[in-house]
Every structure is written in structure tokens, then in C-alpha cells.
Amino acid sequence: MHMFGEYGLGMGLLGVVLMILFWVVIITGAFYLIKLLTNPGNTSSPPRETPEEILKKRYARGEIGREEYESMKKELQG
């Protein structure tokens, strides 16, 4: 008779590996969840351009003329 009986703690190597993998996934997931919850403003996306910045770039590229630029600029300012 075995030390732990027929259905005892004899998980075998596969069981040990799966248990270690399970805990690694749980701990890693908890780490990233805590990181996300404590630092929500830190995203990888670039900051959004303001309408004024977009207008300046279009003028600089020559997509719009000076009159159109000035007109749109006044409209954006209110």
C-alpha cells in the first residue's frame, strides 16, 4: 500500500507543473490589475491634438490659404 493511499497526494509531475502555472497566471493577473487600478491615467495612446493645432498644421502644409486659416481660427476662438 502506498503512503497516501490510492487517491492521495500523488498528483504527479503534470499536476505540479499545472499548479505552478496556475499560480503564476493568478499572481501576474493580480499585479497587472493593481497596476491598472492605481495608475489609470498612464495610457500608451498619444495625446489628442486640439482643433487649433490641426488648423495650424493644415495651414503649414498648404492645404488651406491665409484667409481660410484666419476665418477658421476666429470661428474656433468663439
C-alpha positions in Angstrom: 0.0 0.0 0.0 1.2 3.5 -0.8 1.9 6.1 1.8 -1.1 8.3 0.8 -3.4 5.6 -0.3 -4.8 5.0 -3.7 -6.2 8.5 -4.3 -3.9 10.5 -2.1 -1.5 13.4 -2.8 0.2 11.6 -5.7 -0.5 14.3 -8.4 2.5 13.5 -10.4 4.7 15.9 -12.3 2.0 17.2 -14.6 -0.1 18.2 -11.6 2.7 20.1 -10.0 3.6 21.9 -13.3 -0.1 22.9 -13.8 -0.4 24.1 -10.2 2.7 26.3 -10.6 1.4 27.6 -13.9 -1.9 28.4 -12.3 -0.4 30.4 -9.5 1.9 32.3 -11.9 -1.1 33.3 -14.0 -3.1 34.4 -10.9 -0.2 36.4 -9.4 0.6 38.1 -12.8 -3.0 39.0 -13.4 -3.3 40.4 -9.9 -0.2 42.5 -10.4 -1.5 44.0 -13.7 -4.9 44.6 -12.3 -3.5 46.5 -9.3 -1.2 48.5 -11.7 -4.2 49.4 -13.9 -6.3 50.5 -11.0 -3.6 52.6 -9.3 -2.4 54.3 -12.4 -5.4 54.7 -14.8 -4.1 57.9 -16.5 -1.0 56.3 -17.8 -2.0 55.1 -21.2 0.0 54.4 -24.3 -2.1 56.4 -26.6 -0.6 59.7 -27.8 -2.3 62.9 -26.6 -5.1 64.3 -28.8 -4.4 67.3 -30.9 -6.5 70.4 -30.3 -8.5 71.8 -33.2 -6.1 74.8 -33.3 -3.1 72.6 -33.7 -4.8 70.7 -36.5 -5.6 74.0 -38.2 -2.0 75.2 -37.9 -0.7 72.0 -39.4 -3.1 72.3 -42.3 -2.0 75.9 -43.0 1.6 74.9 -42.7 1.2 72.1 -45.3 -0.6 74.5 -47.6 -3.9 72.7 -47.5 -5.7 76.0 -46.7 -4.9 79.6 -47.6 -4.3 82.5 -45.2 -7.9 83.9 -45.4 -9.4 80.5 -44.7 -6.9 79.9 -41.8 -7.8 83.3 -40.3 -11.5 82.7 -40.7 -11.4 79.2 -39.1 -9.2 80.5 -36.3 -11.7 83.2 -35.4 -14.5 80.7 -35.6 -12.7 78.3 -33.2 -12.0 81.1 -30.7 -15.6 81.9 -30.4 
